Structures are given as structure tokens and as C-alpha cells.
Amino acid sequence: MPRPRARTAGPSRLLLWATLLVAAGSHAQTEEEQARAELEQLQQQIEVVSRELASARTRLSDQQEQLRATELRLGQLQREIGENLAAIRATEAEISALGERQQSLEQARDAQRVRIGTELRAAWQMGQQGTLKVLLNQESPHTVARAMAYYRYFFNARNALVTEYRATLAELAAIRARSEAAAAELLQQQATLETQRQDVTASREERTQLVASLAATVTSRDEELRQLERDRKELEDLLEALAQTVLELELPDDYQPFASARGALAWPVSGRRGNSFGASRGAGGMRWHGINLAADEGTPVRAVHHGRVVFADWLRGSGLLLILDHGDGYMSLYAHNQSLLKEVGEWVAPGTPISTVGNSGGLDQPGLYFEIRKDGKPLDPVVWCR
């Protein structure tokens, strides 16, 4: 029986295998190329996002600097407006006093004019008789002497009355000139005040746009949290620097140690408390180190204790910020002010106005943020203030 022949691959089968191998290799190469293309595209997207993020951070920094400049200018304008209003009130009071004095002088002038007219008529009547005739008609030397004394008395009285009248007229003219000058100064002050108010309005509109732009830039809660942490770090660094550079205070005679005022301090402004000390500020574990006090814009902020101003400037996250050093490591902080009324180095007594309530630093509503610290560590203001 013949043995079966072994089956061998024909040329067509070998060609098919070769084709399949080439196709498989080509398919693998295509997937690799596609993966590489996708990876490259992803890398490009990452670079685009990174550039956008860097650009957003740059814009945020620029907007913060613009906000700082705008709120500093706004605070200075508010302070100048307050000073100008005080000057206007003083000028109005001066004009009122000058008006009263002018009315009094005009009444005195009219009375003096009547008296002078009476004296002139009397002098004319006496002049009709003639001095020599009066002397010749007298019967005795005593009568003559008495008549001459009367003449001298009337003459001196008339001269004094005329002198007083002239002085009244001169003072009246001077007061009229002063009143006109004061009125012109008042008009100038009012014009300046109106210009300042227009500047304030423009600055407020600019600030509103900046705050809205900032809010649009910081869109994610993570970025907002990181911004808060950066602001807190900047404030902590400032306090540490102040603690190291503040010199020994020369305390006033009536100074009471800050620690002795625990529980008896007056709040810097009267207002509803917006948070509790140590409460969470949201995600990230950040907590409030002070108290937010709601108050109307422009409300005076008063020092809670004797102290010296060691910082009065704009700080990111705090706006217009004023810090008082009370000695023994105690400090009080007043943030988000509309204007600062004291300069660095000035001493203030309890109750002294040091700033005005505002919403600088990016707040939507006016209010004061208030902290008390001991050696840089925050203390609960509720425990210290009555």
C-alpha cells in the first residue's frame, strides 16, 4: 500500500502567510504611531493649560496690584474729603460769626450816626450864640469857667464819638472783606470737594470692575483656598517682622497694661459679628483668627487700647490694614478699612478714631475684620472685649 505523501505548503499559502505577517506588523506600527500622536497631542494640551494657568496667575497678580493702588487712592481721597468737610464747616462757622459781628457793627454804626447828628445839631445851636458872646454874658468867673468846661466836654465827647464811628466803619469794612474772602474760599473748597467726590466715584467704579475681574479669575475653590493661604502667610510674615523690629515703647503716664484690660475693652465698632473665633473658613482646614464686624461704610474705627501704629498700608487679602502695638507682645489688627487716619509711629489713646469702615481688599460688603494677638498668636476678641 503506497504511503501518503506529506502535504507541503504551496506558493499561494506562503504568500498568504507573508501577507498576514506584514499586515500584523503594519497594524502594530499604526497603533504605536496613533498612541504617540495622542500622547503628543495630550502634551500639547497640558502645555496650553499650563500657559493659561500661568497667564491667569499673572493677571491675578496684576489685578491685585491694581486693586492695591486703587484702594490706597480711594482711602486717601476719603481722608481728604473728611478734612475738606471739616474745613468747610469751620469756614461756614467763621462766615456765620462774621455775619453776626457785621450785624452788631451795623447796629452800632446806625446808633452812632444818630448820636453824631444830635451832637452836630447841638453844636450848631451853641455856635449860633458864639463863644465870646457866651463869655461876655456870664456874671461871674465861676460861671465862665463852668461854661468853658462844658464846651470842652462837648467838644471832646463829639471827637470821641466821631473817632468811635470811624473805627466802627473801618472794622465793618474789614469784616466785609474777610467775609468775601471766606465766601470765596468756601466756594473753592466746595469745588475741590466735588472734584474729590467725582474721583472717588470713578475709583469706586474701577474698584468694582477689579473685584469682579478678580472673582472671575479665581474660579475654583482650590485656587481660592491657595490664595487665602498665601494671604494668611503674608500676614503672618508681616506680624513676625513687626514683632522683631518694634522698639521698646515709651509708655504714657496714664497707660494701663493691655493684659489688665481683659474683658473690659470696647469693640472698635458697634456691629453684628459675622463669625465665631476659630470657626472653619471652609475647605482646607483654615479657621478664623479674628471677628468680622458688620458696619456702615465710613463708620469711625476706634483704638481698643493705648498703642502705637506700627503698620498702616495696603496688604493683599486685608486691604487697607492698620496694626497697633500695645506692648508686652500684644497687637490689634484692623482690616478692610475705607481710609487710614493715623500714620506709622503715632501714639493713640483708647477710643481714638484710627480709620473708617470700608470693603477694601476685595470684600463685597463693608465691614471691619478685627484681631487681637499675643506674640503673634491669635486670641479670641470676645474674651477681651465687653
ABEGO torsion letter per residue (X at the ends): XBBBBBBBBBAAAAAAAAAAAAAAAAAAAAAAAAAAAAAAAAAAAAAAAAAAAAAAAAAAAAAAAAAAAAAAAAAAAAAAAAAAAAAAAAAAAAAAAAAAAAAAAAAAAAAAAAAAAAAAAAAAAAAAAEAAAAAAABABAAAAAAAAAAAAAAAAAAAAAAAAAAAAAAAAAAAAAAAAAAAAAAAAAAAAAAAAAAAAAAAAAAAAAAAAAAAAABABAAAAAAAAAAAAAAAAAAAAAAAAABBBBBBBAABBBAAAABGABBBABBBBBABBBGBBAEBGGBBBABBBBBBBBGBBBBBABBBBBABBBBBBGAEBBBBBBAEGGBBBBBBGBABBABBBGBBBBBGBBABBBBABGGBABBEBBBBBBBGGBBBBAAAABX
